[in-house]
Amino acid sequence: MKHPFRWSFRYKLMAFVFLICTTLLAVVYLLSVYLLEPSYNRRIHQDLSRSLDNLIFTIDQADYPITTTNWMGIPYISQEFAAELDRQVQNGELDTSGRCIEISTASGQKILNLESLPSTCLLHKGKLIASNDNGSFSSDAQLVQQLRFRTVLEKRIVQTLENPSTGSKQVTMGRLSADGNYVVLMSADLARIPQAASVLSEQMTWVALVMLAVSLGGAWIFSTLFTRQLTKLSDATREMAHGNYNVRVQVCGQDEVADLAQDFNFMAAEIARSTQLQRDLIANISHDLRTPLTLIKGYAETIRDLTGSDPQKRNSQLTVIVDETDRLSTLVNSVMELSKIGSGTEKPQMVTFDLAQLCEEVAARYEDICQKNNYTLQTETNDVCMALADPAMLERVLHNLLGNALHHVGEDGWLGISAKPLPNGGCRVEIQDHGCGIAQEDLPYIFDKYYRSRKDAGKVGTGLGLSITKAILQSHGFRFGVDSTVGQGSCFWFETPPVEKS
């Protein structure tokens, strides 16, 4: 029974999407609002410092006079330096756009002033205050002179200027030339970032609400589509748990969920087949047990009630009882052996030996049976075939396959066993007969427990020989199979891997 509310995959997905969106929005809000002004100011400072350093480098590297004097003795920029500045501006080496540049002597005499600010230069015009720890100034001339003298003393300065009437700000940087003769001041506007951040903050609220609504809605729709197939799989699993092994799930798409649905259908088909085989096994074993038990009981009662005093009849009936008892023992032993090997209780004891010699020894035990029935058993075991396996288990495999071939020998009475080395170093063992063959529809199931083709119905045997063979070969990790053609015979085979040389 489902709980009325549970932390299902759908809610987990929605919570995950909500968390991701909230985190991304928080990062965007932090970058666009709180870190916008520091990032912008840092970029302005970097660009201004780079331009100022380039100009100071030009002054320091000049091999000509930077200034000259007029007839009144007032210094001004020389023609050579002015031409060099013009060349650098034209080539983009010196950025003067959006800048206010002043070059003065160390004594405080201005020799060059270039203004390219979009607004009024607070360094030279208008009332302003200097926002730093060194105090405030109200006189423009006093402030400029202070900045020049500070630059001479400190060699590098940074000053933020603010117009109290308009609230506009500018940053001013100062550098002293290497020879200490010239002071360069450079200013640039600072945008009104706090106002822009305030607008962005208001907009981010609505953007966040819209993004969260869209993400949660999309997550709900996507999770519904995604979990629909999982819900069908869950329902089908419950039906299978209640015994409906014919349930199947429709495979939609080509993703991992579709693969899971396909695997579920394969599992359901295998479980249905295994269940049917189990039912058939129980029915067949019950039938095989019932017949010898009935005979044993009937003959025992006959001996007790009627023929106990007749030695000939008593011995004949006791022989039947012994044969049927042996048949029961064989069936029980086969079931127990299959159970041990299939469950891994009995593990193979791996040794290296000549598999061709083992095939020859097993084939020799069938010579008497073949002579009595005028059968021809052909062996091909001349080549050495070294294998790493359990000899006792592989001997049981060879007995099972040869016994199966004897039960299906053809009219010519021929059957054969061969062991040949493979090019890769392993070996291949084949047991063949010229019997009636196996139908194509029976081949996939010929090694299953208690499976018998229609042609074998009613034949003597437990029906577990090939299942035991399969379990042994699988425990060794060997390749095995059967090739058969109806009317021509069958060839059961298995291959061993190469033996590593120590």
Phi, psi and omega per residue, in radians:
M1 nan 2.288 -3.109
K2 -1.334 2.481 3.057
H3 -1.266 2.457 -3.103
P4 -1.022 -0.572 3.047
F5 -2.418 2.294 3.113
R6 -2.513 2.721 -3.131
W7 -1.386 1.310 -3.004
S8 -1.379 3.065 -3.139
F9 -1.066 -0.635 -3.133
R10 -1.070 -0.830 -3.118
Y11 -1.230 -0.569 3.065
K12 -1.115 -0.746 3.120
L13 -1.111 -0.747 3.124
M14 -1.143 -0.700 3.107
A15 -1.137 -0.657 3.111
F16 -1.146 -0.796 3.112
V17 -1.092 -0.726 3.117
F18 -1.081 -0.740 3.141
L19 -1.135 -0.758 3.132
I20 -1.096 -0.808 -3.132
C21 -1.110 -0.733 3.133
T22 -1.105 -0.724 3.125
T23 -1.124 -0.786 3.132
L24 -1.114 -0.721 3.118
L25 -1.123 -0.699 3.117
A26 -1.109 -0.701 3.117
V27 -1.156 -0.780 3.126
V28 -1.102 -0.731 3.128
Y29 -1.101 -0.725 3.140
L30 -1.125 -0.757 -3.108
L31 -1.252 -0.696 -3.034
S32 -1.490 -0.326 -3.091
V33 -1.970 -1.108 -3.022
Y34 -1.328 -0.628 -3.105
L35 -1.710 0.052 -3.112
L36 -1.163 -0.879 -3.100
E37 -1.145 -0.820 3.094
P38 -1.050 -0.696 -3.134
S39 -1.162 -0.737 3.135
Y40 -1.125 -0.819 -3.131
N41 -1.099 -0.672 3.124
R42 -1.130 -0.669 3.117
R43 -1.169 -0.729 3.114
I44 -1.104 -0.748 3.124
H45 -1.089 -0.714 -3.141
Q46 -1.127 -0.806 3.138
D47 -1.124 -0.747 -3.130
L48 -1.144 -0.730 3.135
S49 -1.127 -0.645 -3.141
R50 -1.157 -0.792 3.116
S51 -1.104 -0.709 -3.127
L52 -1.169 -0.694 3.110
D53 -1.129 -0.669 3.103
N54 -1.106 -0.705 -3.132
L55 -1.203 -0.740 3.095
I56 -1.096 -0.690 3.104
F57 -1.075 -0.681 3.099
T58 -1.095 -0.735 3.123
I59 -1.134 -0.752 -3.080
D60 -1.204 -0.540 -3.074
Q61 -1.603 -0.072 -3.094
A62 -1.169 2.297 3.089
D63 -1.797 0.429 3.131
Y64 -2.412 2.875 -3.139
P65 -1.137 2.388 3.119
I66 -1.395 -0.619 -3.089
T67 -2.185 2.839 2.990
T68 -2.452 2.975 -3.107
T69 -2.115 2.608 3.072
N70 -1.530 -2.982 -3.081
W71 -1.180 -0.296 3.117
M72 -1.634 -0.016 -3.141
G73 1.466 0.200 3.128
I74 -1.516 2.237 -3.111
P75 -1.315 2.582 3.021
Y76 -2.660 2.988 -3.043
I77 -1.161 2.387 3.094
S78 -1.299 2.803 -3.129
Q79 -1.148 -0.662 3.133
E80 -1.084 -0.775 -3.123
F81 -1.223 -0.646 3.099
A82 -1.110 -0.699 3.111
A83 -1.141 -0.680 3.115
E84 -1.133 -0.727 3.092
L85 -1.096 -0.732 3.134
D86 -1.109 -0.689 3.120
R87 -1.118 -0.739 -3.140
Q88 -1.159 -0.640 3.099
V89 -1.157 -0.747 -3.136
Q90 -1.132 -0.644 -3.120
N91 -1.487 -0.060 -3.141
G92 1.408 0.162 3.118
E93 -1.303 -0.487 3.122
L94 -2.140 2.085 -3.113
D95 -1.615 1.967 3.116
T96 -1.907 -0.075 -3.131
S97 -1.239 2.333 -3.130
G98 1.203 0.436 -3.112
R99 -2.202 2.669 2.916
C100 -2.089 2.004 -3.023
I101 -2.001 2.264 3.077
E102 -2.272 2.291 3.043
I103 -2.055 2.248 -3.137
S104 -2.396 2.895 3.084
T105 -1.408 2.919 -3.140
A106 -1.129 -0.380 3.124
S107 -1.445 -0.105 3.072
G108 1.783 0.165 3.120
Q109 -1.554 2.151 -3.134
K110 -1.309 2.260 -3.139
I111 -2.035 -0.262 3.104
L112 -2.721 2.421 3.091
N113 -2.501 1.972 3.104
L114 -2.010 2.115 -3.119
E115 -2.045 2.052 3.083
S116 -2.243 0.428 3.133
L117 -1.336 2.489 3.064
P118 -1.217 -0.331 3.141
S119 -2.052 -3.082 3.124
T120 -1.213 2.373 3.118
C121 -1.309 1.999 -3.112
L122 -1.268 -0.258 -3.137
L123 -1.297 -0.493 -3.041
H124 -2.157 -0.250 -3.066
K125 -2.363 2.587 3.004
G126 1.394 2.865 3.094
K127 -1.418 2.459 -3.100
L128 -2.717 2.969 3.019
I129 -2.251 2.663 3.098
A130 -1.766 2.051 -3.056
S131 -1.659 1.462 2.986
N132 -2.637 -3.044 -3.051
D133 -1.396 -0.039 -3.082
N134 -1.589 0.078 3.097
G135 1.910 3.097 -3.126
S136 -2.005 2.592 -3.123
F137 -2.240 2.466 3.117
S138 -1.919 -0.306 -3.133
S139 -1.690 2.213 -3.123
D140 -1.071 -0.855 -3.098
A141 -1.093 -0.714 3.132
Q142 -1.090 -0.710 -3.120
L143 -1.168 -0.794 -3.130
V144 -1.084 -0.760 3.125
Q145 -1.109 -0.708 3.108
Q146 -1.057 -0.739 -3.141
L147 -1.154 -0.660 3.112
R148 -1.123 -0.835 -3.110
F149 -1.166 -0.629 3.081
R150 -1.099 -0.680 3.120
T151 -1.126 -0.698 3.109
V152 -1.084 -0.699 -3.097
L153 -1.342 -0.775 -3.020
E154 -1.703 -0.249 3.121
K155 1.246 -0.522 3.097
R156 -2.485 2.194 3.141
I157 -2.362 2.752 3.025
V158 -2.381 2.214 -3.082
Q159 -2.380 2.297 3.053
T160 -1.723 2.226 -3.117
L161 -1.916 2.475 -3.125
E162 -2.374 2.357 3.054
N163 -1.545 1.976 -3.060
P164 -1.166 -0.400 -3.108
S165 -1.415 -0.623 -3.110
T166 -1.860 -0.318 -3.119
G167 1.393 0.072 3.121
S168 -1.299 2.636 -3.100
K169 -2.245 2.619 3.043
Q170 -2.424 2.567 3.075
V171 -1.864 2.357 -3.134
T172 -2.109 2.302 3.073
M173 -2.082 2.544 3.121
G174 -2.228 2.508 3.094
R175 -2.365 2.552 3.066
L176 -1.856 2.343 3.128
S177 -1.120 2.835 -3.062
A178 -1.084 -0.606 -3.140
D179 -1.459 -0.060 3.107
G180 1.314 0.253 -3.076
N181 -1.691 -0.346 -3.024
Y182 -2.291 2.528 3.093
V183 -2.063 2.278 3.106
V184 -2.040 2.163 3.037
L185 -1.965 2.385 -3.133
M186 -2.410 2.302 -3.087
S187 -2.130 2.683 3.060
A188 -2.593 2.626 -3.130
D189 -1.253 2.551 2.956
L190 -1.908 2.137 -3.117
A191 -1.168 2.816 -3.141
R192 -1.427 1.312 -3.069
I193 -1.146 -0.694 -3.135
P194 -0.997 -0.681 3.107
Q195 -1.152 -0.748 3.106
A196 -1.113 -0.689 3.109
A197 -1.123 -0.621 3.103
S198 -1.138 -0.715 3.103
V199 -1.139 -0.769 3.121
L200 -1.094 -0.643 3.137
S201 -1.100 -0.713 3.109
E202 -1.160 -0.716 -3.121
Q203 -1.221 -0.609 -3.106
M204 -1.091 -0.507 3.117
T205 -1.081 -0.830 3.138
W206 -1.234 -0.675 3.102
V207 -1.070 -0.719 3.132
A208 -1.105 -0.763 3.139
L209 -1.099 -0.757 -3.141
V210 -1.142 -0.773 -3.129
M211 -1.117 -0.730 3.124
L212 -1.130 -0.716 3.136
A213 -1.126 -0.789 -3.133
V214 -1.157 -0.747 -3.119
S215 -1.146 -0.747 3.130
L216 -1.177 -0.685 3.087
G217 -1.124 -0.769 3.103
G218 -1.124 -0.686 3.114
A219 -1.115 -0.676 3.119
W220 -1.115 -0.800 -3.132
I221 -1.155 -0.809 -3.114
F222 -1.110 -0.746 -3.138
S223 -1.148 -0.601 3.086
T224 -1.095 -0.822 3.128
L225 -1.156 -0.643 -3.077
F226 -1.269 -0.710 -3.071
T227 -1.489 -0.145 -3.141
R228 -1.069 -0.787 3.135
Q229 -1.167 -0.658 3.111
L230 -1.142 -0.640 3.086
T231 -1.111 -0.714 3.097
K232 -1.114 -0.699 3.101
L233 -1.118 -0.692 3.122
S234 -1.126 -0.756 3.112
D235 -1.111 -0.717 3.139
A236 -1.149 -0.619 3.107
T237 -1.115 -0.717 3.110
R238 -1.124 -0.712 3.102
E239 -1.080 -0.708 3.124
M240 -1.144 -0.639 3.120
A241 -1.122 -0.462 3.121
H242 -1.576 0.112 3.022
G243 1.816 0.004 3.118
N244 -1.553 1.597 -3.102
Y245 -1.490 -0.007 3.114
N246 -1.635 0.012 -3.123
V247 -1.203 2.462 3.107
R248 -2.390 2.706 -3.141
V249 -1.983 2.347 3.116
Q250 -1.238 2.255 -3.132
V251 -1.519 2.107 -3.133
C252 -2.134 2.200 3.078
G253 1.511 -2.989 -3.110
Q254 -2.327 0.462 -3.119
D255 -1.654 -2.974 -3.102
E256 -1.144 -0.585 3.107
V257 -1.158 -0.672 3.078
A258 -1.118 -0.688 3.069
D259 -1.086 -0.699 3.111
L260 -1.109 -0.718 3.107
A261 -1.120 -0.697 3.118
Q262 -1.157 -0.717 3.090
D263 -1.141 -0.629 3.091
F264 -1.098 -0.772 3.129
N265 -1.092 -0.694 3.099
F266 -1.130 -0.735 3.115
M267 -1.092 -0.751 3.140
A268 -1.085 -0.708 3.126
A269 -1.136 -0.714 3.139
E270 -1.188 -0.682 3.115
I271 -1.141 -0.720 3.119
A272 -1.086 -0.738 3.134
R273 -1.180 -0.736 3.127
S274 -1.117 -0.671 3.112
T275 -1.125 -0.709 3.118
Q276 -1.161 -0.700 3.093
L277 -1.117 -0.665 3.103
Q278 -1.109 -0.733 3.103
R279 -1.106 -0.750 3.123
D280 -1.131 -0.665 3.128
L281 -1.074 -0.811 3.134
I282 -1.096 -0.739 -3.128
A283 -1.142 -0.748 -3.098
N284 -1.218 -0.746 3.110
I285 -1.111 -0.693 3.102
S286 -1.063 -0.714 3.132
H287 -1.162 -0.770 -3.115
D288 -1.189 -0.554 3.089
L289 -1.297 -0.634 -3.064
R290 -1.139 -0.700 -3.086
T291 -1.120 -0.924 3.131
P292 -1.163 -0.608 3.115
L293 -1.120 -0.703 3.118
T294 -1.115 -0.751 3.131
L295 -1.135 -0.775 -3.137
I296 -1.051 -0.812 -3.137
K297 -1.120 -0.752 -3.103
G298 -1.116 -0.816 -3.127
Y299 -1.206 -0.636 3.093
A300 -1.100 -0.730 3.115
E301 -1.163 -0.638 3.130
T302 -1.130 -0.778 3.110
I303 -1.078 -0.740 -3.116
R304 -1.147 -0.712 -2.973
D305 -1.691 -0.536 -2.946
L306 -2.166 -0.923 -2.935
T307 -1.853 0.293 -3.103
G308 -1.092 -0.480 -3.100
S309 -1.610 -0.141 3.141
D310 -1.700 1.852 -3.058
P311 -1.046 -0.699 -3.068
Q312 -1.163 -0.858 3.140
K313 -1.181 -0.661 -3.120
R314 -1.093 -0.763 -3.138
N315 -1.152 -0.688 3.117
S316 -1.107 -0.765 -3.138
Q317 -1.236 -0.612 3.063
L318 -1.143 -0.592 3.080
T319 -1.095 -0.720 3.087
V320 -1.088 -0.723 3.132
I321 -1.092 -0.741 3.131
V322 -1.136 -0.742 -3.137
D323 -1.104 -0.754 -3.130
E324 -1.210 -0.586 3.065
T325 -1.132 -0.727 3.070
D326 -1.077 -0.672 3.122
R327 -1.104 -0.727 3.091
L328 -1.111 -0.736 -3.137
S329 -1.107 -0.724 3.114
T330 -1.074 -0.755 -3.140
L331 -1.117 -0.800 -3.135
V332 -1.129 -0.735 3.129
N333 -1.116 -0.658 3.119
S334 -1.134 -0.744 3.127
V335 -1.118 -0.737 3.141
M336 -1.167 -0.694 3.136
E337 -1.140 -0.750 3.113
L338 -1.103 -0.690 3.132
S339 -1.125 -0.739 -3.132
K340 -1.147 -0.803 -3.105
I341 -1.219 -0.760 -3.111
G342 -1.141 -0.591 -3.127
S343 -1.489 -0.145 -3.138
G344 1.492 0.095 3.121
T345 -1.130 -0.727 3.122
E346 -1.767 1.859 -3.081
K347 -1.748 2.568 -3.114
P348 -1.194 2.437 3.066
Q349 -1.684 1.766 -2.950
M350 -1.394 2.185 3.022
V351 -2.428 2.837 3.110
T352 -1.709 2.227 -3.108
F353 -2.669 3.011 -3.141
D354 -1.545 1.887 -3.103
L355 -1.213 -0.535 3.105
A356 -1.112 -0.700 3.111
Q357 -1.134 -0.685 3.100
L358 -1.106 -0.706 3.111
C359 -1.097 -0.699 3.135
E360 -1.147 -0.705 -3.139
E361 -1.163 -0.724 3.131
V362 -1.175 -0.705 3.134
A363 -1.107 -0.574 -3.126
A364 -1.109 -0.490 -3.129
R365 -1.280 -0.220 -3.120
Y366 -1.801 0.103 -3.115
E367 -1.157 -0.721 -3.128
D368 -1.110 -0.774 3.136
I369 -1.079 -0.724 -3.130
C370 -1.161 -0.671 3.118
Q371 -1.155 -0.711 3.140
K372 -1.131 -0.580 -3.093
N373 -1.780 0.144 -3.137
N374 1.025 0.703 3.064
Y375 -1.652 2.731 3.077
T376 -1.974 2.012 3.123
L377 -1.854 1.884 -3.109
Q378 -1.678 2.270 -3.137
T379 -2.055 2.445 3.047
E380 -2.241 1.526 -3.063
T381 -2.332 0.627 -3.061
N382 -1.372 -0.540 -3.088
D383 -1.529 2.529 3.090
V384 -1.274 2.266 -3.133
C385 -2.240 1.611 -3.121
M386 -1.365 2.361 -3.111
A387 -2.442 2.612 3.052
L388 -1.830 1.829 -3.034
A389 -2.852 -3.113 3.057
D390 -1.631 1.939 -3.069
P391 -1.036 -0.704 -3.112
A392 -1.107 -0.741 -3.141
M393 -1.179 -0.752 3.126
L394 -1.190 -0.493 3.034
E395 -1.122 -0.684 3.086
R396 -1.136 -0.669 3.092
V397 -1.061 -0.807 -3.131
L398 -1.125 -0.680 3.095
H399 -1.122 -0.750 -3.140
N400 -1.086 -0.788 -3.092
L401 -1.234 -0.700 3.088
L402 -1.179 -0.706 3.082
G403 -1.089 -0.674 3.095
N404 -1.137 -0.682 3.115
A405 -1.152 -0.643 3.103
L406 -1.119 -0.610 3.132
H407 -1.283 -0.279 -3.090
H408 -2.151 0.435 -3.138
V409 -1.109 2.532 -3.108
G410 -1.450 -3.034 -3.099
E411 -1.161 -0.486 3.140
D412 -1.374 -0.143 3.092
G413 1.217 0.390 -3.068
W414 -1.752 2.417 2.956
L415 -2.623 2.703 -3.044
G416 -2.533 2.728 3.068
I417 -2.365 2.368 -3.113
S418 -2.461 2.605 3.056
A419 -2.351 2.014 -3.061
K420 -2.268 2.467 3.085
P421 -1.244 2.624 3.113
L422 -1.750 2.751 -3.136
P423 -1.057 -0.488 -3.098
N424 -1.455 -0.040 3.119
G425 1.908 -0.261 3.080
G426 -1.477 -2.847 3.097
C427 -2.527 2.780 -3.106
R428 -2.183 2.257 3.111
V429 -1.955 2.317 -3.132
E430 -2.250 2.383 3.017
I431 -2.136 2.084 -3.011
Q432 -2.123 2.737 3.017
D433 -2.565 2.855 3.097
H434 -1.914 0.728 -3.091
G435 -1.458 -2.701 -3.041
C436 -1.332 -0.262 3.133
G437 1.457 3.073 -3.101
I438 -2.109 2.326 3.129
A439 -1.155 2.642 -3.112
Q440 -1.057 -0.608 -3.128
E441 -1.265 -0.304 3.123
D442 -1.617 -0.331 -3.052
L443 -1.018 -0.751 -3.107
P444 -1.125 -0.329 -3.030
Y445 -1.989 0.129 -2.968
I446 -1.173 -0.426 3.136
F447 -1.667 0.045 -3.114
D448 -1.300 2.795 -3.102
K449 -1.080 2.205 3.018
Y450 1.014 0.384 3.125
Y451 -1.470 2.336 3.059
R452 -2.347 2.390 3.063
S453 -1.240 2.929 -3.090
R454 -1.092 -0.567 -3.116
K455 -1.232 -0.401 -3.117
D456 -1.631 -0.015 -3.107
A457 -1.068 2.255 3.101
G458 1.594 -0.092 3.131
K459 -1.346 2.748 -3.136
V460 -1.254 2.450 3.111
G461 2.460 2.799 -3.117
T462 -1.460 -0.352 -3.093
G463 1.379 0.175 -3.104
L464 -1.971 -0.020 -3.079
G465 -1.069 -0.860 -3.125
L466 -1.220 -0.533 3.076
S467 -1.152 -0.719 3.072
I468 -1.117 -0.726 3.091
T469 -1.024 -0.797 3.125
K470 -1.063 -0.793 -3.123
A471 -1.091 -0.708 -3.141
I472 -1.152 -0.816 -3.107
L473 -1.155 -0.624 3.085
Q474 -1.188 -0.643 3.108
S475 -1.143 -0.453 3.079
H476 -1.530 -0.272 -3.084
G477 1.374 0.436 -3.108
F478 -1.544 2.614 2.977
R479 -1.381 2.481 3.130
F480 -2.682 2.891 3.132
G481 3.085 -2.969 -3.138
V482 -2.535 2.382 3.026
D483 -2.028 2.234 -3.055
S484 -2.600 2.563 3.044
T485 -2.294 2.248 -3.112
V486 -1.065 2.232 3.128
G487 1.559 -0.152 -3.102
Q488 -2.094 -0.355 3.096
G489 2.119 -3.069 -3.061
S490 -2.351 2.725 3.087
C491 -2.352 1.875 3.050
F492 -1.584 2.367 -3.051
W493 -2.494 2.753 2.944
F494 -2.620 2.692 -3.072
E495 -2.209 2.437 3.102
T496 -1.824 2.573 3.111
P497 -1.327 2.926 3.124
P498 -1.111 2.594 3.095
V499 -1.580 2.155 3.135
E500 -1.278 2.332 -3.131
K501 -1.428 2.274 -3.125
S502 -1.492 nan nan
